[in-house]
Amino acid sequence: MNVILTGSHKNNIGKTMISIKLAVELARQGKKVLMMDLSSGKLKMSEYLNVNEDIIYDIVDVMKKTCTLEQGIIEINENLSLMPSPRIPGKINEINKESFINLLQSIEAYDYVVIDADKLTSVYIDFSKINNAITINNNDFSCIKEINSDKKISSKAANFIVVINKYNNKKAKKGIMMKSNDIEKLTEIKVSSLIEENIKYSDLQYEMLFNSDFLKTEINNIIRNLK
């Protein structure tokens, strides 16, 4: 089982969208994929996937053994499933490192697990259990410090991946924001995928997530860098 963890220092950076698209594409390639939503962001995976009203049990219920693993999972399609984040505010904060490790150890039927977390600094994360830690940022000047911080924090993960989303090419050319090659130079990490800023991504519809052409090249660039 390959465990992929996504996180970001920034809000509204597109982390959940990228996590879902990554899971969808892996499933499309015939892999059995479980999405685990540990994010407390404004929009949850379940809302993007139109299954929010189907939630009976959530990921915290599974961790606390309030329900079985099977009861806490919503099937999206044949190869893709979701363990949703709680709808109750603050419930996600009940997670600790022991429950996180136990949950990962209980999952056996999947080729990939894609975890949408808030930040890679979340205290419950045990990076020795993570195959691929993905940090998602944009190209403002703060990204250098944040990427370098995540690289250090994720040092026990098998692989560290940088994704630049909402890349503003015009401002980069004017020197108002960072150029991609400067980000790579100052972080000493190759950017696996660069997704240019596009207003249509801000009002993302369910159908686009399952559109095989939507962000196909950018997501496949991430997949090629997985270990």
N, C-alpha and C positions, 0 to 999 in steps of 0.2 A: 504494500500500500504506500502510495506517494502522497505525503501531506504537504499542501501548499497553503501558506499563510500570507494574506495581504493586509497591509496597514498603511497609515499615512499620518503625518503631523497636521495635515490641513483638512478642514471641513469643506464639503461641496467640491471635492476634487475628482469625483467619478469613480471612487474606489469600488463601490458596490456594483456599479455597471460593469466595470472591467472584470471583477470576480465572477459575475454571472456569465458574461460572454466567454471567459476562459473555460468555465465549467461546461457551458453549452457546446463549445467547439470540441472539447475532449470527449464529451458524450457522443457527438456527431461522428467522431473517429472510431466509435465502437467501444470506448472505455466506460466502465461503470463508475459513475461519479456521484459523490455526496457533497452537497453544499452545506456548510455549517455557519449559521449567522450569529456571530458574537458581537455585532456592531450595535451601538446605541444611537446610530445616526438618524437623521430625520426620516429617511425612507429606507425601509427594511427590504431584504430580499423577497420576502413574502408579498410585499406590495408591488414590487416590480413584476413579479411572476403571477399576480392576480390570484393568490391563494390565501390572502390574509384572513378571509372569513372561514377558511377551512381549518384553522389552527384550534386544536383541542389541547394538546400538550406541546411544550416547547423544549428548547435545548437545556434549560435549567431543570425542568422536570425530569429529563432523562438523567442528568448528572446526579440529581438528588434521589433517583430511583422512585420518584412518584409515579412513573410509568415505565413500561419496557422500552427498549431501543426502537422496536418496530412501531410502537404507538406514537413515538415522538417524531416520526419521519413522514413527510408528505411526498408522494410520488408525483413528479412533474411529467415524466414520460418514461419509456422503457429503461433508459440508461441513466436518467437524471433524477435525483431526489434532493429534498431539502429538509434539514433540521432547523426549524425557524427560531428566531429570536423572540423573547417574551414580548407580549403586547403591554404588559403591566410595567409602567415606568420604574426604573431602579432595580427591578428583579435581576437583571443581568449582572449586577454588582455582587451577587451571591457566589459567583464563580471564584474558585481558588485553584492553585497549581495542582493540588492532589486530584480534584475533580476533573480538571482538564486532562491530566495524564490518564486517569482511569477511563475517561470517555474514549480517548484515542485507542487505548488498548482493547476496548470492547467492540471496535468496528473491524470487521474482517472481510466483509463481502464486497468491498469497493476497491477499484484500481487507484482512484484518486479521491482525496478529500480536499475540498477548497474551502478554507476558513476565512470569512470576512470579519476581521477584527477592527478595533478602532485604531490603535497605534501598536507598533511593534514593541513599544515599551510597556504594554499591559502586563501587570505583575503576575498573572496566572500562566503566562506562556513559558513552556519549557522548550527551549530551542533545540535541545538534543533530540527531540521527537519530530522536528520539522525538517523536511527534505528541501523545500524551497521557500525562502522568506522574500516576499516582494514588497518593496517600498514604492509608493506612488506619490509623485510630486509634480509641481509645475516648474516653470523656468524663472521664477522670481529669485532675487538674490539670497533669500533665506534657505533655498533648497540645498545649497552646498553644506551648510552646517547640519541640516536635518538628515540628509542622505548619509553623511559621514557618521552621525550619531547612530542611525539605524544599522549601518554596516558594523559598527563596533558591538552594538547590542546583539546583533544576529550572528556573531562569530561562531557560535556552536551549531548553527544550522548548516546543513550540508552545502547549501548554495544560496547566494544572495543576488537578487535581481532588482534592477532599477527600471521603473517605467515612468516616463515623463508624459503626463496628460495635460490637456489644455495648453499646449505649447504655443506661445504667441510669437510667430515668426517675424512679424513687422516690428514689434518692440525689441526683439533680439537684434535685428539688423541696425536699429537706432541706438543700441547700447543701453536701453532702459531695462531690459531683462537679459538673462543669460543665454548665450548660444549653446547648442547641444555639445559641441566639441569642447567648450570651456568647462561645462559641467563634468564631462568625462575626465578632463585633465585635472581638475581640482578635487575630484572624488576618487580618482584612480580606478573607476569602475566604468565599463562600457554600458551605455544605455541600451537595454534590450529592445525596447519599443518606444517610439516617439509618436504621440497622437496629437495632431494639431488641433487648436481650439476651433470649435464649430458650434454655432448657435443651435443647430438641430439636435445636438446631443443633450441639451438642457431640458428638452421636453420629450424624453425617450418613451416610446410606446412599447408595449409587450411584443408586438409583432416584429419590431426591429431587433430585439434580443435574439430571436430565432431566425432572423434573416441571415443566410449563410454568407452573404456578401458584405454585411455590415461589420466594419473593422476587421475583416478577414485577415489581411496582411499583418496588421498590427498585433492581433491576438496570436497568429501563428508564429510571429517573431518571439513572443514570450514562450510559447510551447517549445520552440527549438532550443531555448536556453534552459529549460527545465532539466533537472538531474534526478 
